[in-house]
Amino acid sequence: MQERNSHKTFTGVVVSAKMDKTIVVSVDTYRKHRLYGKRVKSSTKFHAHDENNTAKLGDVVTIMETRPLSKTKHFVLVKVEKVHENI
């Protein structure tokens, strides 16, 4: 039997990690303009649950859709793709 709905996964950059067990991830999407055909970039911020506080500011992470965890949290951290290096 096939799975009914697969969970959405997004890859984005952590823009805030100041809350306990919560991160804010900015996900960029590109759409084609209807009239002019130019690619237009838009970004969306998602709150995600980070159980062990592993993600830091600037990290590239993968998040997955889950059941509602709070009023704004509907995603959970899957893994940290790339760690941001401070120079």
C-alpha positions as CSV (number, residue, x, y, z in Angstrom):
1,M,0.0,0.0,0.0
2,Q,1.4,3.4,-0.9
3,E,1.9,6.1,1.6
4,R,-0.9,8.6,1.4
5,N,0.9,11.8,1.9
6,S,4.7,12.3,2.0
7,H,5.9,15.0,4.3
8,K,7.3,18.2,2.8
9,T,11.0,18.8,3.2
10,F,12.8,22.1,2.7
11,T,16.4,23.2,2.8
12,G,17.2,26.6,4.1
13,V,19.4,28.8,6.2
14,V,19.0,29.3,10.0
15,V,18.3,33.0,10.6
16,S,17.5,32.8,14.3
17,A,18.5,30.3,17.0
18,K,17.8,32.4,20.1
19,M,14.8,30.3,21.3
20,D,15.2,27.1,23.3
21,K,14.6,24.1,21.1
22,T,13.3,26.3,18.2
23,I,15.0,27.7,15.1
24,V,13.8,30.0,12.4
25,V,14.7,28.8,8.9
26,S,14.5,31.0,5.8
27,V,13.7,29.0,2.7
28,D,14.2,30.6,-0.8
29,T,11.9,29.7,-3.7
30,Y,12.1,30.8,-7.3
31,R,9.0,31.4,-9.5
32,K,8.7,32.5,-13.0
33,H,7.0,35.9,-13.5
34,R,3.7,35.4,-15.4
35,L,4.1,38.2,-17.9
36,Y,7.9,38.8,-18.2
37,G,9.2,35.3,-17.7
38,K,12.0,36.4,-15.3
39,R,12.8,34.3,-12.3
40,V,11.6,36.0,-9.1
41,K,13.1,35.0,-5.7
42,S,10.9,34.9,-2.7
43,S,11.7,33.7,0.8
44,T,9.5,32.2,3.6
45,K,10.4,31.8,7.2
46,F,9.5,28.6,9.0
47,H,9.8,27.8,12.8
48,A,11.2,24.4,13.3
49,H,11.8,22.2,16.4
50,D,15.4,21.5,17.3
51,E,15.4,19.0,20.1
52,N,19.1,19.1,21.0
53,N,19.8,22.8,20.0
54,T,22.3,21.6,17.4
55,A,21.7,24.2,14.7
56,K,23.4,27.6,14.9
57,L,23.0,30.9,13.2
58,G,23.9,30.6,9.5
59,D,23.8,26.8,9.2
60,V,22.2,25.2,6.2
61,V,19.6,22.7,7.4
62,T,16.9,20.4,6.2
63,I,13.5,20.5,7.9
64,M,10.5,18.2,7.5
65,E,6.8,18.8,8.0
66,T,5.2,17.3,11.1
67,R,2.1,17.6,13.2
68,P,1.6,21.0,14.9
69,L,4.0,21.3,17.8
70,S,2.8,24.8,18.8
71,K,1.0,27.8,17.4
72,T,3.8,28.5,14.9
73,K,5.9,25.3,14.8
74,H,4.9,22.7,12.2
75,F,8.4,21.5,11.1
76,V,11.2,19.5,12.7
77,L,14.9,19.6,12.1
78,V,16.1,16.6,10.1
79,K,19.8,17.3,9.8
80,V,22.4,20.1,9.5
81,E,23.7,20.1,6.0
82,K,26.5,22.6,6.3
83,V,27.9,24.3,9.4
84,H,28.5,28.1,9.1
85,E,32.1,29.1,9.7
86,N,32.8,32.4,11.4
87,I,35.7,34.2,9.9
